[in-house]
Amino acid sequence: MTYLRTVQLSSTCITHKKIRPRILQVNVTDMLLVQNILVILVSFSYLISAEQQNKYEVYQKIQQDLESMKFENEARFMKTDIKIANMKERISQQDEIIRQQQELIERLQGNQELQKHTRQVSVQTKVAFTYRTSSDHSSLGSDQTIKFDRRMTDVSNSYSTSTGIFTAPVGGYYAFVLDTRTLPGRICWIDAVKNGVPIATNYMEAPSGQEDSETSFAVVRLDTGDQVWVRNKVYHGHSCGLDDLANFSGFLLYEDL
Ligand SMILES: *[C@@H]1O[C@H](CO)[C@@H](O)[C@H](O)[C@H]1NC(C)=O
């Protein structure tokens, strides 16, 4: 039938018209609807105006055409459904990629923290010293500072032999060892002090003609600039005397980070 072919031709034209994807998304259903209605209207107008003897033939042809139009529509909708499913799949794949990248970023940030920490540890301040007395202190006064004037080792030069005071170059935990020996027959009370407050004590009581020695150890927290030194306390009026081999050592255990 020529008239039906004409209608189909015009509908094909609409379908093949170049439609940009954005417009297609919005209008594909509307276009299809308009096209379908047009085909139906034109077909039925021919049916009504057809000669009585041709009506049955025309009617059959219209039915066939409607049937194929239905299939065509179904196929188009199916294609759209598949496209949507594909898009959903792609979106979920991209979500997964974003999630993995966020994980990676977090791991990298963790690594940076670790590197920062490692750097700090590797540049930790070094403090380690031992000083020794070089002569006897035969008569120590009350609160007199004992100066350890012989430098045995000192990596940070934080102990002053002229003042007898150790000054913490950084905050942290420090360990100190105090090693003293009396002159024969003397009674001594020697304190290691932090900013004037005792942190360790050597108490020695030598019988006459003999010496007595003691060692003490302390771990203390110091802020930068805190001071530690060794001083004599006159115990019950006893005159203290130390021999020339007293040792005072210290080192930094953990630096504040
Ligand atoms: C101090 O150290 C030296 C060397 O080890 C040692 O000869 C001396 O006896 C020590 N002093 C004391 C009081 O222990």
The ligand as a MOL file (V3000), in Angstrom:
LIG
                    3D

  0  0  0     0  0            999 V3000
M  V30 BEGIN CTAB
M  V30 COUNTS 14 14 0 0 0
M  V30 BEGIN ATOM
M  V30 1 C 85.0260 6.5760 88.9810 0
M  V30 2 O 85.3930 5.8450 87.8250 0
M  V30 3 C 86.7400 5.4090 87.8180 0
M  V30 4 C 86.9720 4.7290 86.4990 0
M  V30 5 O 86.1040 3.6550 86.3710 0
M  V30 6 C 87.0050 4.4720 88.9760 0
M  V30 7 O 88.3840 4.1230 89.0220 0
M  V30 8 C 86.6330 5.1340 90.2770 0
M  V30 9 O 86.7610 4.2330 91.3490 0
M  V30 10 C 85.2060 5.6220 90.1840 0
M  V30 11 N 84.8640 6.3400 91.3970 0
M  V30 12 C 84.0740 5.8440 92.3170 0
M  V30 13 C 83.7710 6.7220 93.4750 0
M  V30 14 O 83.5700 4.7320 92.2510 0
M  V30 END ATOM
M  V30 BEGIN BOND
M  V30 1 1 1 2
M  V30 2 1 1 10
M  V30 3 1 2 3
M  V30 4 1 3 4
M  V30 5 1 3 6
M  V30 6 1 4 5
M  V30 7 1 6 7
M  V30 8 1 6 8
M  V30 9 1 8 9
M  V30 10 1 8 10
M  V30 11 1 10 11
M  V30 12 1 11 12
M  V30 13 1 12 13
M  V30 14 2 12 14
M  V30 END BOND
M  V30 END CTAB
M  END
